[in-house]
Amino acid sequence: MTDQTQQVMAALSTVIEPELHRDIVSLNMVRDLTIQDGVARFTIVLTTPACPLKNVFLERCNAAVIGHVPGIEKLDIRWDAQVPTDRQIHGRLDVPMRSLIAVASGKGGVGKSTVSTNLAAALADAGARVGLIDGDILNPNIPTMTGLGFGRPKVVDGKMVPLEAYGIKVMSTGFLTSPDKPMILRGPMLHSAIRQLFTDVNWGQLDYMIVDLPPGTGDAPLSLAQSFPLTGAVIVTQPQDVAVSDALRSIAMFETLNVPTLGVVENMAGDFFGEGGGEKLAQQRGVPFLGRIPLDAEVRKGGDFGRPVVVTQPDTPAGQAFQKLAQTVAARVSVVMLHTADVIPLNIIG
């Protein structure tokens, strides 16, 4: 490494990643630095394709280097992204995924499946490799939400191939049974069904696995949390007190199971249900408030017809709110990873 290269790297080590509060050099985000004719060329490897901070990095890198390192007149920055791997998952779960995120709620009807679907779609639209498991074994809604209601998975080499929609790989018990036949399972069978959605499916390599849990704190969420190394949980609530009090129980359950709460989402906010309950809950429990999704009939229609609003109407307030939610959740996942490793492990899997 030449003296000038060392000087550029030293200057870049003063650039702080806003979410992780560490410099981009020690986080191994600066790669392939070359210098020629006064131009420093390098790649910044972001921790998520959904990162909204490219302009921030561009401004801070220019401010750190130009005028401070002799002979450097211009920066040529290329961009890449690798989601860090949760070391709890690596080696413990025979599915090549980097993070495992549960979406939970204390009560039904708060829009948890809507949030799960739009979160997954927004992450996939940003370029991430995303899987979506319908963890509500008895009352699956994800097939309808994704427009895959009548799909049936193929079996190749003894494993099911997940269906795909909007760039998301999707699996649900709704693909395995007729919609007019009830799923009747007790505790041990429910546990087995959830495990099979992971182990009997050829998921390929994933950056994010989103699991849409059934409401409450019963067998299904407990089985998932106890059987698989969850990176964290997203808690969905409506603004009103009855929903907030039930969401509190979900947070308490994950705390008991030592699963980090990535934050609280307040769904269906607006004049009809009011707003502020989710944010207040987050403040009371000392967890992040991930955002507020406005009450919008188009969100409901999108769910009914299998067209997530974040994909079909991204410029609406609801579409923008879901995009922001995906960015915030991705950032929170990176922060959680930082607590499990001194340097974010970007290269554990492909």
Secondary structure, 3 states (H helix, E strand, C coil): CCHHHHHHHHHHCCCEECCCCEECCCCCCEEEEEEECCEEEEEEEECCCCCCCHHHHHHHHHHHHCCCCCCCCEEEEEEEECCCCCCCCCCCCCCCECCEEEEECCCCCCCHHHHHHHHHHHHHHCCCCEEEEECCCCCCCHHHHCCCCCCCCCEECCEECCEEECCEEEECHHHCCCCCCCCCCCHHHHHHHHHHHHHCECCCCECEEEEECCCCCCHHHHHHHHHCCCCEEEEEECCCHHHHHHHHHHHHHHHHCCCCEEEEEEEEEECCCECCHHHHHHHHHCCCEEEEEECCHHHHHHHHCCCCHHHHCCCCHHHHHHHHHHHHHHHHHHHHHHCCCCCCCCCCCC
